[in-house]
């Protein structure tokens, strides 16, 4: 049986940034294949503004989204940022075309990513900068050297990693403190269970990417039945399960629709019973 805790709706990132656990992932506010400019820029700005107006204070983006277009869009929509809004970004991917993602851990490339993100987001300090992927061709100590320099210079407050093992987290921590891990995790894909439990024990944030993947076909009836009991959508149930799974999980569902955004945010109002949680966890 998985152990759950009373659902808290906020989490202290790095022990000092209190953020609402249901945030917003801006990746979809780009062109096809997360490449190029978003089709309807005014609508995209409206979605971001509505998110913050509705209480979202954690926005996830990356240099690679667009690339670069997404960060500029966020600044255009939200700058000057409301008090308490945390914009997290990432670096470490080359983008050569739609759906093309090539890890690049070259220290000079990482340095350029950081400086570019600061300019595009119009901030002096990035609250959370995450290494998008560890480049197998470059020792992680070398990749993180310019990140350490940026932290020392006050350009980055906190550092996170994405799609990493426990051993890789511990290796990175020899260079600098790590406050968050962003790995693929949802109801149907739970291969990073051990990393989630590790981050929970360590008080790190765990940020599942692709949190709204529907469960396997064998779970469809189960999810639908529970959703019907709560007068909720399957997406809301998937998000509510993640919120209950562990108190350090921060959610970043993305959408291009204000309607879907508001629908996702209502997941915080759903209180799954222990029995329902266990049924979904099987």
Secondary structure as the mmCIF struct_conf table of DSSP 4:
data_model
#
loop_
_struct_conf.conf_type_id
_struct_conf.id
_struct_conf.beg_label_comp_id
_struct_conf.beg_label_asym_id
_struct_conf.beg_label_seq_id
_struct_conf.end_label_comp_id
_struct_conf.end_label_asym_id
_struct_conf.end_label_seq_id
BEND BEND1 UNK A 9 UNK A 9
STRN STRN1 UNK A 10 UNK A 13
TURN_TY1_P TURN_TY1_P1 UNK A 14 UNK A 16
STRN STRN2 UNK A 17 UNK A 20
BEND BEND2 UNK A 21 UNK A 21
STRN STRN3 UNK A 22 UNK A 22
STRN STRN4 UNK A 24 UNK A 25
TURN_TY1_P TURN_TY1_P2 UNK A 27 UNK A 28
BEND BEND3 UNK A 29 UNK A 31
HELX_RH_3T_P HELX_RH_3T_P1 UNK A 32 UNK A 34
STRN STRN5 UNK A 35 UNK A 35
BEND BEND4 UNK A 36 UNK A 36
BEND BEND5 UNK A 39 UNK A 39
HELX_RH_AL_P HELX_RH_AL_P1 UNK A 41 UNK A 53
TURN_TY1_P TURN_TY1_P3 UNK A 54 UNK A 55
STRN STRN6 UNK A 58 UNK A 60
TURN_TY1_P TURN_TY1_P4 UNK A 63 UNK A 65
STRN STRN7 UNK A 66 UNK A 66
TURN_TY1_P TURN_TY1_P5 UNK A 67 UNK A 68
HELX_RH_AL_P HELX_RH_AL_P2 UNK A 69 UNK A 78
HELX_LH_PP_P HELX_LH_PP_P1 UNK A 79 UNK A 79
BEND BEND6 UNK A 80 UNK A 80
HELX_LH_PP_P HELX_LH_PP_P2 UNK A 81 UNK A 82
TURN_TY1_P TURN_TY1_P6 UNK A 83 UNK A 84
STRN STRN8 UNK A 86 UNK A 91
STRN STRN9 UNK A 93 UNK A 94
BEND BEND7 UNK A 97 UNK A 97
TURN_TY1_P TURN_TY1_P7 UNK A 98 UNK A 99
STRN STRN10 UNK A 102 UNK A 103
HELX_RH_AL_P HELX_RH_AL_P3 UNK A 107 UNK A 121
TURN_TY1_P TURN_TY1_P8 UNK A 122 UNK A 122
BEND BEND8 UNK A 124 UNK A 125
STRN STRN11 UNK A 126 UNK A 131
BEND BEND9 UNK A 132 UNK A 132
TURN_TY1_P TURN_TY1_P9 UNK A 136 UNK A 137
BEND BEND10 UNK A 138 UNK A 138
HELX_RH_AL_P HELX_RH_AL_P4 UNK A 140 UNK A 152
TURN_TY1_P TURN_TY1_P10 UNK A 153 UNK A 154
BEND BEND11 UNK A 155 UNK A 155
STRN STRN12 UNK A 156 UNK A 162
BEND BEND12 UNK A 163 UNK A 163
HELX_RH_AL_P HELX_RH_AL_P5 UNK A 166 UNK A 172
TURN_TY1_P TURN_TY1_P11 UNK A 173 UNK A 175
BEND BEND13 UNK A 176 UNK A 176
STRN STRN13 UNK A 180 UNK A 182
STRN STRN14 UNK A 184 UNK A 184
BEND BEND14 UNK A 187 UNK A 188
TURN_TY1_P TURN_TY1_P12 UNK A 191 UNK A 192
HELX_RH_AL_P HELX_RH_AL_P6 UNK A 193 UNK A 202
TURN_TY1_P TURN_TY1_P13 UNK A 203 UNK A 203
STRN STRN15 UNK A 205 UNK A 206
STRN STRN16 UNK A 209 UNK A 209
BEND BEND15 UNK A 210 UNK A 210
TURN_TY1_P TURN_TY1_P14 UNK A 211 UNK A 212
HELX_LH_PP_P HELX_LH_PP_P3 UNK A 213 UNK A 216
HELX_RH_3T_P HELX_RH_3T_P2 UNK A 217 UNK A 219
HELX_RH_AL_P HELX_RH_AL_P7 UNK A 220 UNK A 229
TURN_TY1_P TURN_TY1_P15 UNK A 230 UNK A 231
HELX_RH_AL_P HELX_RH_AL_P8 UNK A 234 UNK A 245
TURN_TY1_P TURN_TY1_P16 UNK A 247 UNK A 248
STRN STRN17 UNK A 249 UNK A 249
STRN STRN18 UNK A 251 UNK A 251
BEND BEND16 UNK A 256 UNK A 256
HELX_RH_AL_P HELX_RH_AL_P9 UNK A 258 UNK A 265
HELX_RH_3T_P HELX_RH_3T_P3 UNK A 266 UNK A 269
HELX_RH_AL_P HELX_RH_AL_P10 UNK A 274 UNK A 281
#
